[in-house]
């Protein structure tokens, strides 16, 4: 997956210092790689979260990815 490509993910867990997401199985970034995740809060706000991939658990159907967060910024729509 290149730096400008995006995939849809489901946020499984979110805290002040990290998050866990699930994506369809397939090519994914490597552990240690920086990552940008855009999430909506369900209330109309959207945030750009910058982090680092800490671990990946892959099956034949999904990949669960753990990220540590470096920064978060609210996006103006």
C-alpha positions as YAML, in Angstrom:
chain: A
units: angstrom
residues:
- id: 1
  name: UNK
  ca: [0.00, 0.00, 0.00]
- id: 2
  name: UNK
  ca: [1.46, 3.34, -1.02]
- id: 3
  name: UNK
  ca: [1.42, 6.51, 1.07]
- id: 4
  name: UNK
  ca: [-1.47, 8.07, -0.87]
- id: 5
  name: UNK
  ca: [-3.69, 4.98, -0.90]
- id: 6
  name: UNK
  ca: [-6.54, 4.60, 1.53]
- id: 7
  name: UNK
  ca: [-8.56, 1.68, 2.83]
- id: 8
  name: UNK
  ca: [-11.75, 1.50, 4.83]
- id: 9
  name: UNK
  ca: [-11.23, 0.27, 8.36]
- id: 10
  name: UNK
  ca: [-13.31, -0.41, 11.44]
- id: 11
  name: UNK
  ca: [-12.06, 1.13, 14.67]
- id: 12
  name: UNK
  ca: [-12.13, -1.61, 17.30]
- id: 13
  name: UNK
  ca: [-10.64, 0.34, 20.20]
- id: 14
  name: UNK
  ca: [-9.55, 3.95, 20.68]
- id: 15
  name: UNK
  ca: [-7.72, 5.56, 23.57]
- id: 16
  name: UNK
  ca: [-5.72, 8.73, 24.16]
- id: 17
  name: UNK
  ca: [-2.47, 7.06, 23.10]
- id: 18
  name: UNK
  ca: [-3.48, 4.50, 20.47]
- id: 19
  name: UNK
  ca: [-6.06, 2.63, 18.49]
- id: 20
  name: UNK
  ca: [-6.79, -0.79, 17.09]
- id: 21
  name: UNK
  ca: [-8.35, -1.10, 13.62]
- id: 22
  name: UNK
  ca: [-9.50, -3.97, 11.41]
- id: 23
  name: UNK
  ca: [-9.07, -3.95, 7.63]
- id: 24
  name: UNK
  ca: [-9.68, -6.53, 4.92]
- id: 25
  name: UNK
  ca: [-6.76, -8.90, 4.46]
- id: 26
  name: UNK
  ca: [-4.29, -7.95, 1.79]
- id: 27
  name: UNK
  ca: [-1.22, -5.81, 1.41]
- id: 28
  name: UNK
  ca: [-0.69, -3.57, 4.41]
- id: 29
  name: UNK
  ca: [2.06, -1.35, 5.77]
- id: 30
  name: UNK
  ca: [4.82, -2.78, 7.95]
- id: 31
  name: UNK
  ca: [5.35, -2.59, 11.69]
- id: 32
  name: UNK
  ca: [7.23, 0.62, 12.54]
- id: 33
  name: UNK
  ca: [5.84, 2.52, 9.55]
- id: 34
  name: UNK
  ca: [4.11, 5.89, 10.09]
- id: 35
  name: UNK
  ca: [0.38, 5.87, 9.35]
- id: 36
  name: UNK
  ca: [-2.42, 8.41, 8.98]
- id: 37
  name: UNK
  ca: [-5.98, 7.43, 9.93]
- id: 38
  name: UNK
  ca: [-9.01, 9.66, 9.37]
- id: 39
  name: UNK
  ca: [-11.94, 8.86, 11.68]
- id: 40
  name: UNK
  ca: [-15.39, 10.31, 12.25]
- id: 41
  name: UNK
  ca: [-16.81, 10.54, 15.75]
- id: 42
  name: UNK
  ca: [-20.42, 9.88, 14.77]
- id: 43
  name: UNK
  ca: [-21.34, 13.43, 15.81]
- id: 44
  name: UNK
  ca: [-20.20, 15.13, 12.60]
- id: 45
  name: UNK
  ca: [-16.56, 15.76, 13.58]
- id: 46
  name: UNK
  ca: [-13.67, 14.22, 11.62]
- id: 47
  name: UNK
  ca: [-10.12, 13.79, 12.91]
- id: 48
  name: UNK
  ca: [-6.78, 13.06, 11.23]
- id: 49
  name: UNK
  ca: [-4.76, 10.80, 13.55]
- id: 50
  name: UNK
  ca: [-1.03, 10.40, 12.95]
- id: 51
  name: UNK
  ca: [0.68, 7.38, 14.44]
- id: 52
  name: UNK
  ca: [3.05, 4.47, 14.10]
- id: 53
  name: UNK
  ca: [2.10, 0.86, 13.41]
- id: 54
  name: UNK
  ca: [3.14, -1.20, 16.46]
- id: 55
  name: UNK
  ca: [1.77, -4.65, 15.60]
- id: 56
  name: UNK
  ca: [-0.28, -6.53, 12.99]
- id: 57
  name: UNK
  ca: [-2.31, -9.73, 13.46]
- id: 58
  name: UNK
  ca: [-3.32, -11.09, 10.05]
- id: 59
  name: UNK
  ca: [-5.69, -13.90, 9.11]
- id: 60
  name: UNK
  ca: [-6.89, -14.89, 5.66]
- id: 61
  name: UNK
  ca: [-9.90, -12.56, 6.06]
- id: 62
  name: UNK
  ca: [-8.87, -9.53, 8.12]
- id: 63
  name: UNK
  ca: [-5.84, -7.78, 9.51]
- id: 64
  name: UNK
  ca: [-6.02, -6.17, 12.94]
- id: 65
  name: UNK
  ca: [-3.50, -3.34, 13.33]
- id: 66
  name: UNK
  ca: [-2.38, -1.63, 16.53]
- id: 67
  name: UNK
  ca: [-1.16, 1.95, 16.27]
- id: 68
  name: UNK
  ca: [0.40, 4.29, 18.79]
- id: 69
  name: UNK
  ca: [-0.79, 7.87, 18.28]
- id: 70
  name: UNK
  ca: [1.64, 10.73, 17.78]
- id: 71
  name: UNK
  ca: [-0.89, 13.51, 17.07]
- id: 72
  name: UNK
  ca: [-4.54, 14.23, 16.36]
- id: 73
  name: UNK
  ca: [-6.04, 17.14, 14.47]
- id: 74
  name: UNK
  ca: [-9.69, 18.01, 13.87]
- id: 75
  name: UNK
  ca: [-10.42, 18.42, 10.16]
- id: 76
  name: UNK
  ca: [-12.57, 21.32, 8.99]
- id: 77
  name: UNK
  ca: [-15.13, 20.12, 6.49]
...
